[in-house]
Amino acid sequence: MKKVTTIPIRDQSTWAKTFRRLVGAVLFACVAGGALMAFRGETVTVVEVRQGELRQSVVASGRVRTPLRIEMSAQIAGRVTEVGVREGDAVQPGQTLIRLDEREWEATVNQARAAVVQAESRLRQLQELGLPVAEQALRQAEANAVQATRNYQRVSELVTRGFYSQAQLDDALRAREVADSQLRSNRLQLASQQAGGSESELARSSLEQARAALAVAEARLGYATLRAPVSGTVLTRTVEPGDTVQPARALLTIAPLGETELTVQIDEKNLGLLKLGQLALASADAYPGEHFAAELIYIAPSVDALRGSVEVRLRVPEPPPYLKHEMTVSIDIETARREQTLIVPSEVVRGLDEGHPWVMVVRDGRTQRQAVRLGLRGTGSVEILEGVSQSDTLLPSTDDKPEGRAVRTRAAS
């Protein structure tokens, strides 16, 4: 016979007891760990209050403007024969910009010059020929008058003696009167031809009138050519060769070289931060890597109610060569600066909109709500005047843990 070996089987109750002990141990470990965690607190990321420099600024966008603009227009009507510049061209003083048809005005100038020559000839003739003739005629008239007077006296004596009749005396008297009248006429004629006389003045007046007409004609001929009055840049051009233009119509607009301004619309809530003389750093959107200085020189006295903004202007003392009219620019106006002050990131401050700012500070391992008083507000940072000290640790506003919660801190990376 075979020998049978028997193996003893444990009692099931023993296995159940062992399993319960194991589960209990695990539960105890979990409870103990949870209690330890609750006692020590959850690990949170905190931000430390630091001391440093804070710069407050107002950032906005605007456009490049020139404070002066010169509109070039024709002073006479005419047909355009030449336009020598285009928009964006630089011009120099005296440079020819536009020409009108000059033929009519050249003919007018030639006609006026001929009139001047004629008037000069008339005056010269009066001085060189008319005056000597008048002087000679006066001398002859004086001699005739003397002769007529003597003849009258002689005839009068002969009539008294009875040698001549009364009729002969009357003839002698009439001859004397005619001679005297001719003498007066010749004296007046000479006086009129002498300097200051009526005929001389009339000739001089005619000459001056002719010269004035020539000056007007030459000026009108000059108006047919439009020249640049100053150095600058052509902003607009509204004329082409062949166009017929009228006076006062703007043909070109020129921005003179000189001061350049930036015009900006600032949100009215920042109006209290702005003061004349504040410095700014600007950059053209087309050249974002290039920066240039500007200075606040004008704040509009009223607010645009529709946009809720106020217009300000900044002067650019040294505009870069690439800066052009109507370019879009970004402007950073420095309104205040603090040296060695308490600074925290803006995201740790809560209740900014309600007007009662506060932070959640971690003290002795627990969260604590702390009211603070703010100072300057920079880009991404704010100044703390009261409520916290340097090296205090604060919870970001995105962490909504309540006050009194036990926590362990970890510095933000």
MARGU-842050 format. One record per residue (C-alpha): x negated, y, z negated; residue in three letters. Coordinates in nm, 3 decimals, m for minus. Layout:
<recs>
       x       y       z res
       X       Y       Z ALA
...
</recs>
This chain:
<recs>
       x       y       z res
   0.000   0.000   0.000 MET
  m0.095   0.352   0.072 LYS
  m0.159   0.588  m0.214 LYS
   0.066   0.897  m0.216 VAL
  m0.080   1.228  m0.339 THR
   0.166   1.478  m0.483 THR
   0.110   1.855  m0.492 ILE
   0.288   2.053  m0.760 PRO
   0.513   2.343  m0.644 ILE
   0.509   2.670  m0.847 ARG
   0.819   2.794  m1.004 ASP
   0.997   3.058  m0.783 GLN
   1.054   3.282  m1.081 SER
   0.679   3.329  m1.114 THR
   0.655   3.463  m0.757 TRP
   0.936   3.709  m0.815 ALA
   0.768   3.846  m1.122 LYS
   0.443   3.895  m0.935 THR
   0.617   4.080  m0.648 PHE
   0.794   4.312  m0.888 ARG
   0.465   4.394  m1.055 ARG
   0.309   4.486  m0.722 LEU
   0.601   4.710  m0.618 VAL
   0.593   4.879  m0.953 GLY
   0.224   4.947  m0.921 ALA
   0.275   5.106  m0.578 VAL
   0.561   5.320  m0.703 LEU
   0.359   5.427  m1.000 PHE
   0.073   5.527  m0.774 ALA
   0.308   5.730  m0.552 CYS
   0.469   5.904  m0.845 VAL
   0.136   5.975  m1.003 ALA
  m0.002   6.108  m0.674 GLY
   0.306   6.327  m0.620 GLY
   0.281   6.460  m0.969 ALA
  m0.084   6.535  m0.916 LEU
  m0.007   6.706  m0.586 MET
   0.271   6.905  m0.746 ALA
   0.043   7.009  m1.023 PHE
  m0.245   7.108  m0.797 ARG
  m0.025   7.263  m0.519 GLY
  m0.008   7.247  m0.139 GLU
  m0.306   7.371   0.060 THR
  m0.229   7.701   0.237 VAL
  m0.425   7.926   0.472 THR
  m0.487   8.271   0.325 VAL
  m0.635   8.601   0.437 VAL
  m0.876   8.791   0.218 GLU
  m0.850   9.165   0.154 VAL
  m1.168   9.323   0.285 ARG
  m1.329   9.664   0.288 GLN
  m1.428   9.831   0.612 GLY
  m1.362  10.106   0.867 GLU
  m1.013  10.157   1.010 LEU
  m0.926  10.360   1.318 ARG
  m0.566  10.470   1.382 GLN
  m0.468  10.551   1.738 SER
  m0.173  10.605   1.970 VAL
  m0.190  10.405   2.290 VAL
   0.009  10.499   2.601 ALA
  m0.015  10.514   2.977 SER
   0.007  10.818   3.202 GLY
  m0.109  10.970   3.527 ARG
  m0.390  11.189   3.653 VAL
  m0.280  11.542   3.738 ARG
  m0.459  11.854   3.856 THR
  m0.351  12.170   3.669 PRO
  m0.379  12.380   3.987 LEU
  m0.250  12.313   4.336 ARG
  m0.284  12.534   4.641 ILE
  m0.021  12.507   4.911 GLU
  m0.157  12.612   5.250 MET
   0.098  12.765   5.488 SER
   0.079  12.964   5.810 ALA
   0.130  13.342   5.792 GLN
   0.241  13.359   6.153 ILE
   0.459  13.142   6.373 ALA
   0.284  12.934   6.634 GLY
   0.202  12.597   6.782 ARG
  m0.056  12.379   6.606 VAL
  m0.351  12.288   6.828 THR
  m0.579  12.122   6.572 GLU
  m0.560  11.966   6.223 VAL
  m0.910  11.901   6.093 GLY
  m0.844  11.715   5.766 VAL
  m0.651  11.419   5.630 ARG
  m0.511  11.333   5.288 GLU
  m0.790  11.256   5.045 GLY
  m1.056  11.454   5.233 ASP
  m1.289  11.680   5.036 ALA
  m1.305  12.038   5.164 VAL
  m1.545  12.328   5.112 GLN
  m1.472  12.703   5.101 PRO
  m1.430  12.845   5.452 GLY
  m1.387  12.505   5.617 GLN
  m1.144  12.508   5.910 THR
  m0.829  12.312   5.825 LEU
  m0.570  12.401   6.091 ILE
  m0.575  12.600   6.416 ARG
  m0.277  12.759   6.591 LEU
  m0.256  12.863   6.956 ASP
  m0.459  13.187   6.971 GLU
  m0.394  13.306   7.327 ARG
  m0.111  13.546   7.247 GLU
  m0.298  13.698   6.954 TRP
  m0.620  13.732   7.154 GLU
  m0.426  13.931   7.418 ALA
  m0.284  14.154   7.144 THR
  m0.633  14.217   7.010 VAL
  m0.762  14.310   7.357 ASN
  m0.472  14.550   7.406 GLN
  m0.537  14.713   7.069 ALA
  m0.907  14.750   7.149 ARG
  m0.821  14.928   7.475 ALA
  m0.595  15.167   7.283 ALA
  m0.882  15.246   7.046 VAL
  m1.114  15.319   7.338 VAL
  m0.853  15.550   7.489 GLN
  m0.801  15.739   7.163 ALA
  m1.176  15.775   7.111 GLU
  m1.210  15.910   7.465 SER
  m0.933  16.163   7.406 ARG
  m1.097  16.291   7.087 LEU
  m1.438  16.304   7.251 ARG
  m1.294  16.492   7.549 GLN
  m1.134  16.740   7.314 LEU
  m1.462  16.794   7.130 GLN
  m1.695  16.801   7.430 GLU
  m1.481  16.973   7.695 LEU
  m1.165  17.122   7.555 GLY
  m1.333  17.320   7.278 LEU
  m1.591  17.498   7.500 PRO
  m1.320  17.582   7.756 VAL
  m1.099  17.725   7.482 ALA
  m1.388  17.931   7.348 GLU
  m1.461  18.065   7.697 GLN
  m1.093  18.144   7.755 ALA
  m1.081  18.328   7.422 LEU
  m1.379  18.542   7.515 ARG
  m1.216  18.627   7.848 GLN
  m0.887  18.709   7.676 ALA
  m1.066  18.936   7.430 GLU
  m1.235  19.122   7.719 ALA
  m0.904  19.155   7.904 ASN
  m0.735  19.288   7.591 ALA
  m1.008  19.549   7.540 VAL
  m0.984  19.652   7.905 GLN
  m0.604  19.678   7.892 ALA
  m0.617  19.890   7.578 THR
  m0.867  20.130   7.731 ARG
  m0.664  20.155   8.050 ASN
  m0.350  20.233   7.852 TYR
  m0.530  20.509   7.662 GLN
  m0.665  20.659   7.984 ARG
  m0.324  20.653   8.159 VAL
  m0.162  20.802   7.853 SER
  m0.402  21.100   7.863 GLU
  m0.345  21.150   8.235 LEU
   0.032  21.142   8.186 VAL
  m0.007  21.408   7.920 THR
  m0.199  21.624   8.167 ARG
   0.058  21.561   8.431 GLY
  m0.158  21.361   8.666 PHE
   0.027  21.024   8.616 TYR
   0.393  20.955   8.597 SER
   0.580  20.787   8.313 GLN
   0.622  20.476   8.526 ALA
   0.246  20.435   8.548 GLN
   0.225  20.465   8.169 LEU
   0.487  20.195   8.130 ASP
   0.288  19.967   8.360 ASP
  m0.026  20.025   8.154 ALA
   0.166  19.949   7.833 LEU
   0.302  19.622   7.972 ARG
  m0.047  19.523   8.086 ALA
  m0.184  19.586   7.738 ARG
   0.095  19.380   7.576 GLU
   0.034  19.091   7.817 VAL
  m0.338  19.099   7.739 ALA
  m0.270  19.103   7.364 ASP
  m0.028  18.812   7.397 SER
  m0.280  18.612   7.598 GLN
  m0.544  18.686   7.334 LEU
  m0.323  18.552   7.057 ARG
  m0.245  18.242   7.262 SER
  m0.611  18.173   7.330 ASN
  m0.695  18.218   6.964 ARG
  m0.429  17.962   6.869 LEU
  m0.552  17.727   7.141 GLN
  m0.907  17.748   7.011 LEU
  m0.794  17.700   6.652 ALA
  m0.596  17.390   6.745 SER
  m0.898  17.232   6.911 GLN
  m1.140  17.312   6.634 GLN
  m1.191  17.069   6.342 ALA
  m0.877  17.079   6.129 GLY
  m0.667  17.217   6.410 GLY
  m0.337  17.064   6.513 SER
  m0.455  16.922   6.847 GLU
  m0.773  16.792   6.692 SER
  m0.580  16.632   6.407 GLU
  m0.334  16.480   6.650 LEU
  m0.621  16.323   6.843 ALA
  m0.780  16.197   6.524 ARG
  m0.446  16.061   6.403 SER
  m0.396  15.879   6.732 SER
  m0.742  15.725   6.695 LEU
  m0.674  15.610   6.339 GLU
  m0.342  15.465   6.446 GLN
  m0.509  15.274   6.728 ALA
  m0.775  15.143   6.492 ARG
  m0.509  15.031   6.243 ALA
  m0.322  14.851   6.519 ALA
  m0.647  14.677   6.614 LEU
  m0.704  14.570   6.253 ALA
  m0.352  14.425   6.237 VAL
  m0.403  14.241   6.564 ALA
  m0.738  14.100   6.448 GLU
  m0.582  13.994   6.118 ALA
  m0.303  13.812   6.299 ARG
  m0.560  13.645   6.519 LEU
  m0.740  13.537   6.203 GLY
  m0.413  13.396   6.066 TYR
  m0.417  13.152   6.356 ALA
  m0.700  12.967   6.176 THR
  m0.632  12.828   5.828 LEU
  m0.947  12.786   5.618 ARG
  m1.004  12.627   5.277 ALA
  m1.007  12.896   5.006 PRO
  m1.193  12.679   4.751 VAL
  m1.367  12.346   4.713 SER
  m1.118  12.070   4.652 GLY
  m0.935  11.763   4.777 THR
  m0.647  11.746   5.024 VAL
  m0.348  11.593   4.844 LEU
  m0.078  11.615   5.111 THR
  m0.059  11.687   5.485 ARG
   0.276  11.755   5.653 THR
   0.169  11.881   5.996 VAL
   0.042  11.729   6.320 GLU
  m0.108  11.878   6.638 PRO
   0.170  12.003   6.866 GLY
   0.405  12.099   6.582 ASP
   0.556  12.447   6.588 THR
   0.528  12.601   6.243 VAL
   0.689  12.898   6.074 GLN
   0.553  13.121   5.798 PRO
   0.589  12.996   5.437 ALA
   0.620  12.629   5.536 ARG
   0.372  12.421   5.332 ALA
   0.135  12.240   5.568 LEU
  m0.135  12.117   5.327 LEU
  m0.170  12.087   4.950 THR
  m0.519  12.119   4.802 ILE
  m0.628  12.034   4.449 ALA
  m0.920  12.264   4.358 PRO
  m1.225  12.111   4.197 LEU
  m1.239  12.180   3.826 GLY
  m1.047  12.061   3.524 GLU
  m0.855  11.736   3.552 THR
  m0.562  11.660   3.324 GLU
  m0.383  11.343   3.215 LEU
  m0.007  11.366   3.167 THR
   0.138  11.113   2.922 VAL
   0.480  11.037   2.773 GLN
   0.438  10.948   2.402 ILE
   0.708  10.777   2.195 ASP
   0.864  11.043   1.973 GLU
   0.805  10.828   1.661 LYS
   0.432  10.900   1.703 ASN
   0.478  11.277   1.733 LEU
   0.379  11.336   1.371 GLY
   0.041  11.172   1.432 LEU
  m0.061  11.402   1.717 LEU
  m0.259  11.726   1.684 LYS
  m0.425  11.949   1.941 LEU
  m0.794  11.881   1.975 GLY
  m0.774  11.508   1.905 GLN
  m1.012  11.299   2.113 LEU
  m0.911  11.009   2.331 ALA
  m1.065  10.735   2.539 LEU
  m0.908  10.673   2.878 ALA
  m0.949  10.426   3.161 SER
  m0.797  10.405   3.507 ALA
  m0.597  10.090   3.569 ASP
  m0.785  10.048   3.896 ALA
  m1.119  10.054   3.705 TYR
  m1.040   9.886   3.369 PRO
  m1.406   9.843   3.281 GLY
  m1.483  10.215   3.310 GLU
  m1.396  10.458   3.029 HIS
  m1.409  10.836   3.005 PHE
  m1.343  11.092   2.733 ALA
  m1.040  11.321   2.710 ALA
  m0.905  11.582   2.469 GLU
  m0.545  11.654   2.368 LEU
  m0.467  12.012   2.478 ILE
  m0.086  12.031   2.504 TYR
   0.217  11.891   2.321 ILE
   0.557  11.971   2.471 ALA
   0.782  12.179   2.242 PRO
   1.083  11.955   2.306 SER
   1.162  11.583   2.324 VAL
   1.309  11.409   2.627 ASP
   1.635  11.282   2.478 ALA
   1.696  11.027   2.753 LEU
   1.360  10.856   2.716 ARG
   1.294  10.936   2.350 GLY
   0.948  11.062   2.436 SER
   0.744  11.380   2.434 VAL
   0.506  11.493   2.707 GLU
   0.143  11.554   2.617 VAL
  m0.153  11.656   2.831 ARG
  m0.518  11.574   2.790 LEU
  m0.813  11.753   2.948 ARG
  m1.090  11.549   3.107 VAL
  m1.410  11.758   3.072 PRO
  m1.619  11.529   3.294 GLU
  m1.390  11.341   3.533 PRO
  m1.556  11.040   3.698 PRO
  m1.591  11.048   4.078 PRO
  m1.342  10.766   4.130 TYR
  m1.059  10.947   3.949 LEU
  m0.788  11.050   4.193 LYS
  m0.464  11.244   4.171 HIS
  m0.163  11.040   4.050 GLU
  m0.379  10.746   3.936 MET
  m0.231  10.542   3.650 THR
  m0.444  10.559   3.335 VAL
  m0.436  10.400   2.990 SER
  m0.507  10.637   2.703 ILE
  m0.610  10.566   2.344 ASP
  m0.574  10.882   2.131 ILE
  m0.757  10.862   1.799 GLU
  m0.533  11.017   1.533 THR
  m0.727  10.926   1.215 ALA
  m1.024  10.727   1.084 ARG
  m1.111  10.589   0.738 ARG
  m1.454  10.481   0.619 GLU
  m1.488  10.195   0.367 GLN
  m1.122  10.140   0.283 THR
  m0.918   9.827   0.200 LEU
  m0.795   9.657   0.517 ILE
  m0.563   9.363   0.582 VAL
  m0.421   9.220   0.904 PRO
  m0.080   9.358   0.993 SER
   0.077   9.011   0.991 GLU
   0.035   8.969   0.614 VAL
   0.243   9.277   0.529 VAL
   0.617   9.217   0.493 ARG
   0.911   9.456   0.475 GLY
   0.753   9.719   0.700 LEU
   1.081   9.798   0.874 ASP
   1.271   9.828   0.544 GLU
   1.032  10.090   0.411 GLY
   0.930   9.880   0.109 HIS
   0.618   9.688   0.214 PRO
   0.494   9.397   0.008 TRP
   0.257   9.102   0.033 VAL
   0.249   8.749  m0.107 MET
  m0.072   8.726  m0.306 VAL
  m0.219   8.406  m0.455 VAL
  m0.321   8.457  m0.817 ARG
  m0.421   8.180  m1.060 ASP
  m0.316   7.919  m0.807 GLY
   0.039   8.046  m0.763 ARG
   0.214   8.274  m0.514 THR
   0.315   8.616  m0.641 GLN
   0.509   8.894  m0.466 ARG
   0.323   9.224  m0.482 GLN
   0.447   9.567  m0.364 ALA
   0.185   9.772  m0.181 VAL
   0.141  10.128  m0.060 ARG
   0.010  10.159   0.293 LEU
  m0.216  10.417   0.454 GLY
  m0.331  10.421   0.813 LEU
  m0.204  10.170   1.062 ARG
  m0.456  10.060   1.318 GLY
  m0.440   9.812   1.600 THR
  m0.367   9.483   1.423 GLY
  m0.474   9.614   1.081 SER
  m0.336   9.836   0.806 VAL
  m0.489  10.025   0.517 GLU
  m0.382   9.929   0.162 ILE
  m0.390  10.217  m0.083 LEU
  m0.233  10.047  m0.387 GLU
  m0.123   9.699  m0.493 GLY
  m0.417   9.471  m0.417 VAL
  m0.791   9.467  m0.467 SER
  m1.083   9.363  m0.257 GLN
  m1.116   8.982  m0.221 SER
  m0.750   8.919  m0.313 ASP
  m0.605   8.639  m0.100 THR
  m0.275   8.688   0.085 LEU
  m0.035   8.457   0.264 LEU
   0.057   8.542   0.624 PRO
   0.415   8.659   0.669 SER
   0.481   8.345   0.874 THR
   0.436   8.135   0.557 ASP
   0.774   8.147   0.380 ASP
   0.674   7.988   0.049 LYS
   0.867   8.139  m0.241 PRO
   0.716   8.326  m0.532 GLU
   0.577   8.109  m0.810 GLY
   0.478   7.814  m0.593 ARG
   0.154   7.638  m0.689 ALA
  m0.086   7.635  m0.396 VAL
  m0.444   7.565  m0.309 ARG
  m0.607   7.821  m0.080 THR
  m0.808   7.777   0.235 ARG
  m0.965   8.072   0.415 ALA
  m0.837   8.143   0.764 ALA
  m1.085   8.053   1.034 SER
</recs>
